[in-house]
Structure formats: C-alpha cells, structure tokens
Amino acid sequence: MTRHQIQAVLGICGQERWFQLHLKPVTMYGMAASTNDERASELRELGEMARRNRDLVAAEACYKEASDLLRGSPNRLKFAHTIRHLGDVYTEQHDWSQAEPCFVEALEIYRSHPSRSTLDFANAIRAYAALKSARGTHEEARVLWAEAGGMYEAVGISAGVEECKRRVNYPSHLE
C-alpha cells in the first residue's frame, strides 16, 4: 500500500492524526520499519477504519497486504482472522469467488488449532454460512449455520445462537 493510498484512507476517515502517531515514516511506502506482524496490525486497523466508512476498495487493499504479510507468520490465528476479514470485504463487494477461498483458508486454520472454541472461529463459520446462503447453496449453509450456532453456544453468545437457529430453519433469509 502506497503512502498516497494510506493517506486517502485516513483522509476519508478523518484520521490524519492517527497516521502521524501510529505509522512512523521511514520507507518509500511511508510505513514503519517494523516486524511484519506489527505492520500487518497497522494495516488491519486501517482496513477496519476504511470498512466502517464503507470504502471497500481501501479496506480490501489494507486487508490484502496485511494477509500477505501474515501468510508466513507463526501466529496462524492472526492470519486466519485477517484473511477472514478480507473475505468479509469481498462478500460485501459481492465478489463471492474471491471471498470463498478466504473463508476456506481461515476455517482450515481454526479447525486445526488446539484452541478451537473461540468467538473468532464462530464468526468465521458464520461469515462462510452467510456467503453460502447468499450464493444459494442452502444445504451447505444450513450445516454451517448449525455449526456456528454450536460455537456461539460454547462461548456464550446468545444473540449468535438465536441468529443461527433462525438461519438453520431459513438459510436463504438474509438480514
């Protein structure tokens, strides 16, 4: 991501001061000379700001670069969380063919990790279920909604449990 792209994201978000405080200028890209994990965290924050402000192009660029930086990281859950958010952005753009591999990759990581009962894991399943529902693959969506509901129950998120129960019965219902 170039300095211009970052400034455009932050200008839209009204966060120029955040940029000055958090992203120390050093390289030609205007990014801090830090570890890939730190730089990826900064990019994820920028992606979140852009997404909140409905700038999905900027959000995609931030999450994509953060994912690239984290792909080889030993922190697999951080990568899974980031790639899932990239999938969310693709879903919001109705670019489902790009979204699906992001969710599949994130879920593979969550499923293979020893601490499986996490809210992030439940949210990743929910996101993939919503994608399947939107694409009209209702039986696959129903299975995922049921799984997400069980995960939400395991972590004590009653709103998630209720949503998943509704969606298991009506997987094509979009909210």
C-alpha positions, 0 to 999 in steps of 0.5 A: 500500500502506497503512502498516497493510498494510506493517506486517502484512507485516513483522509476519508476517515478523518484520521490524519492524526492517527497516521502521524502517531501510529505509522512512523515514516521511514520507507518509500511506502511511508510505513514503519520499519517494523516486524511484519506482524506489527505492520500487518496490525497497522494495516488491519486497523486501517482496513477496519477504519476504511470498512466502517466508512464503507470504502471497500476498495481501501479496506480490501487493499489494507486487508490484502497486504496485511494477509500477505504479510501474515501468510508466513507468520507463526501466529496462524490465528492472526492470519486466519482472522485477517484473511477472514476479514478480507473475505468479509470485504469481498462478500460485501463487494459481492465478489463471492469467488474471491471471498470463498477461498478466504473463508476456506483458508481461515476455517482450515486454520481454526479447525486445526488449532488446539484452541478451537472454541473461540468467538473468532472461529464462530464468526468465521463459520458464520461469515462462510454460512452467510456467503453460502446462503447468499450464493444459494447453496442452502444445504451447505449453509444450513450445516454451517449455520448449525455449526456456528450456532454450536460455537456461539453456544460454547462461548456464550453468545446468545444473540449468535445462537438465536441468529443461527437457529433462525438461519438453520430453519431459513438459510436463504433469509438474509438480514 
